[in-house]
Amino acid sequence: MSPDKPQNKDEALFIQLVLMFQAAAMQQMGKVQNPITRKVERSLEQARFSIDMLEMIENRTKGSLSENEKKFLEHVLFGLRVNYVDEVKKDEGEKTAPTAPEPEEQKSPSEAAAEEDQAQEEESSPDQKAPDQ
């Protein structure tokens, strides 16, 4: 048997269990769309719960996993943690970022050019009247 294929049924089921929690966490972080609603939904609280479940599985199965199972679980947890931190930072950035001012009404290029020409004419034409003779 090749090292990439699970050695037995339990290993295949364990990997499937880890994949289920990984998919749930990625969906809950808004990284992938919900296959039922076809919408991207985000709940970092639920994502944290899914990651916590995998961490609990890792802790409770220490010493009884095959090397393949152990490495796979570690890899999945690492990826989920990195993505979770990224999402938390996005939320913190949105809370601390100053709100952008409302954008000004967009002007067509011809309107902008006409206003610029008018401004230049006003600057170059003297507002002073010629002295009365």
Phi, psi and omega in degrees: 000140180284154182293343180281338182268143177300143184281335181207176184298318181298320179296318179297318179293322178297314180297321178297320178298314179298317179297325178296314179291325177296313180298319179297314181296318180295321177295317182291336176276356181081018180277333177224158182280153175291124183291341181275310182273344184060030177237153173274117181242146186226127173212101182293333177295315178292322178297318178299321179297316179297318178294319177300322178298317178294323177296320177296317178299317179300314181293318184285339182254008180306131178087350181244004179267150172290164179300321179297313179297315182299311181296320180297313180298316178299317180297314180296314180298319179300311180299319179293319180296317179298314180295322180296314179299320178301317181291322178296318178297323177300315179297317180295322178295323179291326181286324184267343182289134177293148180288138181287143177294155179299135179291143178289158179298132181289136178251147177290157180303325181289323177295317180296318180294320180296318179295321180294318178298317181296319180296321179293321179296319181294324180290322185275337181271131180288136178276351183280142177272151178294142180298142179291140179257000000 
